[in-house]
């Protein structure tokens, strides 16, 4: 069992929940952060038990200090974005940052390394289809820049494995749960709360954030290495996802289906709006690609390795998150 664990990206959506699961299992946890601001969606009492260190994955010296006396690293730090304005920073953090973490882990002789990747690293095809861990990456126009960065980041981990790193890789699908609804995948809750009128015909994999955190800890504690695991709860049409959220919020369901043409107009208008207002675009060319893809992610490999594990039904995940988001919004209003 690990004596002390370092988690990168501990203030992120998933990273914060991984910390929660580790602390609840009485692990000694160290985490890096770039500011004193901690996520409000995790109880402060959890974060009080974490040893926080300043620094990030692009600062090699801070990584060397952070890994001093550590035997296990969970690398969760990453930028999830489909915004063209954040592309260069995303490549730096996701690819160069992962290379730094892998290199320092090798240098410090870290005994166990858990890498949080994404199903995006497996690649998408324009015609969608079923995806499992055996899928080979193909350069297609259906792949976003986020997908490319996660694929390249995984290559750094596989390189580390070839150099002796005892590592395992998780590939979560789109993560849902209670977090900051202004950030990453949680933003869809805010759009539905605001009664967004449009839905897309795509299908995608979704998974509860608590399930991904639990799966991370299970794989960390296991002897499995040199393997990757898709962590996916269920594959749902985007319309079903949005309808379920709207019903849970007591809001109007989206009623208009987009077409590639309409979506093309929409992301261009959104880009203009963001240029005028200075706000991040809610819809981009890249997020539009994902919204129209019909991709089904298989979770059989993980469930075979951990037959006692069961994924939380998405309906329960959504209803629980919506209750918390609505309550938080009411308090802030």
Protein Blocks (a to p, Z undefined) as FASTA:
>chain_A
ZZbdcdehklbmklmmmmmmmmmnopacddddfbfbdcfkbcfklmmmpccdeddfklmk
lmmmmmgoiabdcdfbdcddfbfklmmmmmmmmmmmmmmmmmmmmmnopabdcddddfkl
nopafkgpaddfklccdddfkbcfklmmmmmmmmmmmmmmmnopacddddddddeddddf
kgcjllmmmmmmnopabdcfbdcddddfklmmmmmmmmmmmmbehiacdddfbdcdfklm
mmmmmmmnopacdfbdcdfklmmmmmmmmmmmmmmnopacfbdfklmmmmmpccdddfkl
mmmmmmmbccddfklmmmmmmmmmmmmmmmmZZ
